[in-house]
């Protein structure tokens, strides 16, 4: 009898990463590649699959969209071809630019700052959920490890706080 695998994990959104490089920014090639790779890792950390990436040189930023009309059309074609509901832009966007790009690309648009804030929100939510799950499941509290390597452990002010960190909340530290 075959069992169908069921998952409580939701499907990750497909996303496009757009990397504008303004002509006034004078980054070296290595810095550009490094920033692009970092941003794509942030997209993946934001619970999306980065299925397309596009580097665009912006000679003159458009106040309404950051990009020129041809570049907006190029991204729109990629979004449609890849069927992506989300586009991440590796640059800060004004609310007007974000709204205009969302209309043009028919997708949610998130700039670099918005992406980082989403990741921080997720981390805080997860950190808040874990203790509640431990309590609800009547599980023991998690174990916390403290590195007592030779140099830091010799610091006279460290031993007491490290001992206190090992104690469960509301309980005195063990000897």
URLINSUL-V402454 format. One record per pair of residues at least 24 apart in sequence whose ideal C-beta (glycine too) atoms are under 10 Angstrom apart, sorted by sequence separation. I is the first residue (numbers start at 0). J is the second residue. If there is no record, write none. Layout:
BEGIN
I|J  I|J
END
This chain:
BEGIN
53|77  66|90  82|106  83|107  85|109  86|110  87|111  143|167  14|39  16|41  52|77  53|78  65|90  75|100  78|103  79|104  81|106  88|113  89|114  16|42  51|77  65|91  74|100  78|104  79|105  87|113  88|114  15|42  16|43  50|77  51|78  65|92  77|104  78|105  79|106  87|114  140|167  14|42  64|92  65|93  71|99  75|103  76|104  78|106  139|167  140|168  14|43  51|80  64|93  71|100  74|103  75|104  85|114  12|42  50|80  51|81  60|90  63|93  66|96  74|104  75|105  78|108  87|117  140|170  14|45  16|47  50|81  62|93  64|95  65|96  72|103  75|106  11|43  14|46  15|47  24|56  50|82  51|83  63|95  64|96  65|97  71|103  72|104  74|106  12|45  14|47  16|49  24|57  50|83  53|86  55|88  57|90  62|95  63|96  64|97  66|99  71|104  11|45  12|46  13|47  14|48  15|49  16|50  17|51  18|52  19|53  20|54  21|55  22|56  23|57  49|83  62|96  64|98  65|99  66|100  74|108  11|46  12|47  13|48  14|49  15|50  16|51  17|52  18|53  19|54  20|55  21|56  22|57  23|58  48|83  51|86  52|87  54|89  55|90  61|96  63|98  64|99  65|100  68|103  10|46  11|47  12|48  13|49  14|50  15|51  16|52  17|53  18|54  19|55  20|56  21|57  22|58  23|59  47|83  49|85  60|96  63|99  64|100  9|46  11|48  13|50  14|51  15|52  16|53  17|54  18|55  19|56  20|57  21|58  22|59  23|60  47|84  48|85  52|89  62|99  63|100  66|103  8|46  10|48  11|49  12|50  13|51  14|52  15|53  16|54  17|55  18|56  19|57  21|59  22|60  47|85  49|87  61|99  64|102  130|168  21|60  64|103  45|85  47|87  63|103  64|104  19|60  45|87  42|85  21|65  64|108  42|87  65|110  19|65  41|87  19|66  42|89  17|65  39|87  41|89  17|66  38|87  38|88  39|89  19|70  38|89  37|89  38|90  17|70  35|89  34|89  17|73  17|74  15|74  17|77  17|78  15|77  47|109  15|78  14|78  45|109  13|78  15|80  15|81  24|90  14|81  42|109  47|114  13|81  15|83  45|113  13|82  14|83  15|84  16|85  17|86  18|87  19|88  20|89  21|90  45|114  13|83  14|84  15|85  16|86  17|87  18|88  19|89  20|90  41|111  44|114  45|115  47|117  12|83  13|84  14|85  15|86  16|87  17|88  18|89  19|90  44|115  46|117  12|84  13|85  14|86  15|87  16|88  17|89  18|90  42|114  45|117  46|118  12|85  14|87  15|88  16|89  17|90  19|92  38|111  41|114  44|117  45|118  41|115  44|118  46|121  38|114  41|117  42|118  45|121  34|111  41|118  44|121  44|122  17|100  17|104  15|104  15|106  17|108  14|106  13|106  14|107  15|108  17|110  12|106  12|107  14|109  16|114  14|114
END
